[in-house]
Amino acid sequence: MRANPPPRDGSQAAEDPAVPGPVLLLCSGQRSGSTLLQRLASSGPDLWVWGEPGPGILALREADLAMRALSHYRSREAAAEVGHAGPPGFIAVVLPPEESYRFAVRAWFDTAFAGVPRGGAGARWGFKEVRLGRPFAEWFVDLYPRARVVHLVRHPLDVLRSLLSWEEQVPRWTPGLTAEAMGNWLTVVDSFHTEGADPPWLLRLSYEELASAGADGADRADAVDALEGHLGLAAGSLDRTVLGRRIHRPGAVGRRPRVMPGDGEVARRFAAMATRDRVRDHAERLGYRVP
């Protein structure tokens, strides 16, 4: 038995070395600046970044890895027997080879996400998530060796401050959801805390680099230049003015000024977090000061 050949239809799954792969934006929890980064990356003609696909994407990874492992563990010896003996051999655990599942998952992504709603001919696709970390990124790059991944992080107390404002202004946003979102911050940041140099497929950015600039705008320009270079986009192709137009919810309400809680309330809620010490450790490693 042999693996299915890769697609020959020009899709990204064919791994054409001249075509950059899809883009994965992994952001550390809600209110990390994920939508700002998504809008910026989608502002040129060559890339469209879809929104958060949710738990289904993680389930797809788990199914792929489970089937690959099952095929590796149970199928090879039985497949060899069937190859010699035909159907009279022991076929009960014969499965397609491991590469079949890899190609199938790539075909799913190319089918589901490749039809971008805007952009130039041949525009690439990507998506962003706020709950997925490095293990997902490594799996995705295994599927698409020319993929590019960006990890975005924000000061955890600013994330918490924004989440607390949601508790007051967003229907059905509860303290429990705030705790869950802060857990996402910790989980994603922790997953990217690895030793040694980053792989070439990974770019780290901070919300502060994107949203805050010096008097001459040099910090912001450097961050956008780095993003364009990492994603294989033409220099100057992204619309820098996106960074000055913050949108935190759909519709007109998303453009209204928000009332943000004060430092005292943020400090009180942070002190009550069971994971505060781990959050503080990671924050300080990232260069953030946490009182």
C-alpha positions, 0 to 999 in steps of 0.5 A: 500500500502507498500513500495518496499523492499530494494534490496537483491542483495548485493548492497550497497542500502541493508544497510548491516551493515558490508559493509561501504557505498559509498563516497562523496567528496564535494570540495569548487569550482574548483581549490580546490584540488578536483582531487588530493583528488579524485586520492588519495582516488582512489589509493587503491584497495577498493574504486573508486571515479568517477568524477563530474556528474554535474547538473544532480545529483542535479536534481535527488535530487530535483526530489526525494524530490519533489516526496516524498513531493507530495506523503506525501501531496496528496496520503495518504488519497486517498490511504487509500480510495482506500484500502477500496473501490478499483478502485471506490475510488478516485484514481486521486492523488494516488501515490506510498509511499514515501519510493518507491522514496528513494529506486528508487534513491538508485537503480539508484546510484547503477546501474550507479556507482557500476561498478567500472573500477578498484579495488579489488572484491567488491570495493566501489564507490563514486564521487566528486563534486565542486558545491554541499554542505551540503544539498546534503550531508545530502540527500545522507546520508539519502539514504545511512546511512553508507555513508561517506562525505569529505569536502575539502577547499582551501585558496580562494586567492590560488583558485583565483590565479589558476583560473586566470592562467586558464584565460591565458592558458585554451581555453574558460576559461573566467573571468565570469567562474572565478567569477562563480567558486569563487561563488562555493567556497563561496556557498559550504563553507557557507553551511558547516558553521553550529553550533555544532559538525560535524556529524560522517559521515563528515570529513573536510580537507584542500588542505594545509593539503594534499599538504603541509607537514612539513620537516618530512611529519607529516602533510600530513601523519596525513591527509591521516591517517584521510582520511583512517580511516574516509572512512573505508579503511585499514591503509596504503592502499592509495598511498601517492606518488599521492600527489607529482604528481599534474595534473591540466588538461587531457593529457600531458599538465596537467603535464606542469609547469604553469605560475601563476599570481602575488600577485598584480593581485590576490589582484586586482581581489579579491578587484573587487569581489562583494562577497569579504567581505563574502569570507574574513569572511569565510576564516578567520573563517577557519584560512586563512589570507586574506589581 
